Amino acid sequence: MKPPQRRGFPAGILWVLAALTLGWGFNWPMIKLALSELPVLSFRSVCLLGGAAGLFAIAAWKRLPLRVPRGQWRRLLPITLFNITVWNLCVTYGIRHMPSGRAAILAYTMPLWSVPLSAWLLGERISARRIVGVGLGMLAMLLLLSSELRAVQAAPVGTLLILGGALSWALGTVLMKRYPVDLPVTALTAWQLLLGGIPLYAGALAFDLDRLHPLTLWPAVAFAYNVIVAFVFCYWAWFKIVASVPVGVSSLAVLMIPVVGVFSGMLVLSETPHWQDYVALALVLAALATVMLPPGSVRALIKR
């Protein structure tokens, strides 16, 4: 008999979610900034290698097991393919065709795919709370996209790439729960970053060597931010959350990231907020409440 699934979000890792939200949210304009002077494959290759090296070093320092258990490579490789390889290729090529904030919104349609996939492959119950949460979250995403609809329509390739990345991320997340690898989160994340980048390393060596040149200040800062924050810390944080809660909860819990992405894009790129951005923020907070608040808490509050 399966143990009962926790429906709320564990208080002990709320700080992980908060840091992940800020770290990945601010990373969207950073990606755009770094790609202004770096070829796509080289940029992502160094990010993946740097992230893997940092996490392997942390795992070794903490004396965590690093060896993949025998027989579990067949689990690790497809998980890595969808979580890292396909996701990173789709996002880094897709974001070149549209504003960073809008790319973040499209990428975080991930719950639209992960919730039904988790019901199908994991047998997770799709409760009324999760249906409401997905509905509110997707409404917020559509509202944010409404002000950039022409830009999205003008970039169909970028839109399809980002949506393909969202679907790949959702499938990789579900596969992690369906076929868990017996490794600590730090070591598992390091292996995924290292192995997932192999096609990108090969492409960078084949096509990018003659296009590399010294970076100016802000693209260099954005590049360093990607390696240290987005890859070393945020990937660890995401896989920590995935390992701790059901897919339906983890998928909805990260809906605040694209909102941070939109507002950070405004900060970095001097864009002006629209009324849609503020309404979408309220909708996302309501969607988050469906997974963050313990069951029955809203009903009890109303009765007071």
Buried (B, 14 or more C-beta within 10 A) or exposed (E): EEEEBEBBBEEEBEEBBEBBBBBBBBBBBBBBBBBEBBBBBBBBBBBBBBBBBBBBEBBEEEEBEBEBEEEBEEBBBEBBBBBBBBBBBBBBBBBBBBBBBBBBBBBBBBBBBBBBBBBEBBEBEEBEBBEBBBBBBBBBBBBBBEBBEEBBEEBEEBBBBBBBBBBBBBBBBBBBBBBBBEBBBBBBBBBBBBBBBBBBBEBBEEEBEEEEEEBEEBBBBBBBBBBBBBBBBBBBBBBBBBBBBBBBBBBBBBBBBBBBBBBBBBEBEEBEEBEBBEBBBEBBBBBBBBBBBEEEEEEEEEEE
